[in-house]
Amino acid sequence: MRPKFFVLSAVLLLVAGFATINRHEVRAGEAGPASGYKVLEPIRHGNLTVFPVVAAKSYPTGEFLTLDEGLRSGEVVVTEAGSVQGLIRRNGTPIRHDGAEVNRLVLVNNSKRPLLLLAGEVVSGGKQDRVIGKDRIVPAESDPIDLSVFCVEHGRWVASTQNFGASESLYGSASGSSTGKTSPPPMAIMVQPSVRAKAMADKNQSEVWSEVAKQKDAMTNVVAGAAAETVTVDLGQVTSYAKVNENAVVRLQVDSIAKPMELSYQSLIRQLRDRNAVGVVVAVNGRIIWADIFASTDLLSKYWPKLVRSYASEAIVTRAKEMDVTTKQAEGFLAEMEGRKEMIESEPGVFRHTEVTGDGFKAFELTSLLPKTGFDVHVAKMAE
C-alpha cells in the first residue's frame, strides 16, 4: 500500500538493540494513489459513519497470534520491567532492569506463533494501565522484549496485579447473566482514535495523559445527562481509561452505537468474505478521522469488536453539527498516501514499521518480514 518515495536527504541510521531505524525525507507527489482497495457504501448510526473496504487480494494471516488470544491462553506474559530480573536471553545475556518505569513494560511470547500487537491496545494491571504505542510483531517463542507503552491511568503507582491482562469491559452490560448466556472472554480494549493518535503520532506521555483526561471529562458529561435520576454516575475519582469504559452507564452509551454497527458490519463481512473485506474508513459528524486496513478478512474479524467500540466512544464525545460524508471522500482519504517524510523502524527478518507524514495526515504501516510473508499486516491512517 505504501507508495515509492525518492530520498532527498541523507539517511540517519540508528542501531538500538535489534532495531534499525532509518529516517529520511521524501518528495511529495511522486507516487500514484493506493491501488487494490475499493470503498463501499457506508453504514451509518447516529453521528458515526463507517465505510467498508474490500481488497483485490487477501493474504494468509492464520499464523499470527493476537494479544487477546495470547493473554487468554497464558502464552503471552506482560509485566513491569522491574519484575523480570534474572531472565536470560538465548544468547546468554541477562536482562537488567532497575525497576518499573511508566513507559516501559516487558513482554514474553511463549507461543509457537508470531504475536501481532496493535498501537492503541490497552493492557490492564501492574502499577498502571498502559496502551501500546506502536504496531509490531513479536517472534514465536521470543526472548523477553522491552515494550514501548504509554500510561493511560494518571495517578496510580501501586501494583494491582503482577502481570497485565485484558479489560472486562469490551462487550458491555448486554452480555452475561442478564441474558442467561455465557459472556465472551475479555479482550484488551482499544482506545478511541483521539487517544490512539497521541500515542502513535505525538509519542508524548503528557499529551496522552491530557487527552485521556479530556475524554474522561467529556464522557462524564455525556453519561451524566443520559443516566436516570436514580443512577449515580461518579467518574471523578477514576484514573483508569479502562475503568471509565467499564462504568455501566458508559457501556450502555457506547453499546447504543457500537452494537448496531458491529452487527451490521459482521453481517457484511460474511457477505463480502469472497470479496476480501479488510477494513474501514471512519467518519464522525461528517469528518473523516481514521482508517484501519488489515491483510485479511479473518484478521479484521478478530479486531472488529474492539475497533468499533473505540470508534463509538469517539462519536459519543464528539458532538457537532452533523454533515454528510460521501463514498468519494472516503476513497480519496484512503488513496492519498503521498508523503513528505518517512520514518522506518525494522527488526530484520521480523517486521518493518513505516510512518509516513503527509499533508494533513499520518499513516502507519506494519509489514511482516517473516518467512513466506512480505506483506502489510496492518495499515492505520489518521487525519490531522
Number of C-alpha atoms within 10 A of each C-alpha: 16 19 16 14 19 13 14 12 11 10 13 12 13 12 12 8 7 8 14 16 18 17 19 18 19 22 17 16 14 13 16 12 18 16 13 11 20 17 22 18 13 21 16 16 16 13 22 27 26 26 24 25 26 25 20 12 13 19 17 15 16 10 12 20 23 19 24 24 17 19 20 14 11 14 17 23 18 25 23 26 23 15 18 19 13 10 14 14 13 10 7 8 9 12 16 13 15 9 12 18 16 19 18 20 25 21 22 21 25 19 17 14 19 20 24 21 20 20 20 28 26 28 29 27 21 23 23 26 27 27 29 26 26 21 24 26 24 22 21 17 16 19 18 21 16 15 20 15 26 28 27 27 23 19 12 13 14 10 12 14 13 13 18 24 26 21 23 18 19 24 24 22 19 14 14 13 10 10 10 8 9 10 15 11 13 16 24 23 28 27 27 22 23 19 25 25 24 22 26 24 17 12 16 14 17 15 16 25 21 16 19 25 19 14 21 21 14 15 22 20 14 16 23 17 11 15 16 11 9 6 11 11 19 12 19 10 6 15 20 23 25 25 17 21 25 19 18 17 23 26 22 20 20 22 22 15 22 26 20 14 23 18 12 13 24 16 11 14 22 14 12 17 15 11 16 22 32 27 30 28 27 24 25 26 19 17 18 20 21 26 24 21 27 25 23 23 25 20 22 21 18 13 18 18 22 21 24 25 27 23 27 28 26 24 24 21 18 16 12 11 8 13 11 11 17 16 17 12 14 28 19 14 20 26 18 19 26 25 26 18 19 21 18 17 20 21 18 13 12 18 25 23 22 22 23 22 21 19 13 9 18 22 26 25 22 26 23 24 18 15 8 8 15 15 18 20 24 24 22 23 23 23 16 12
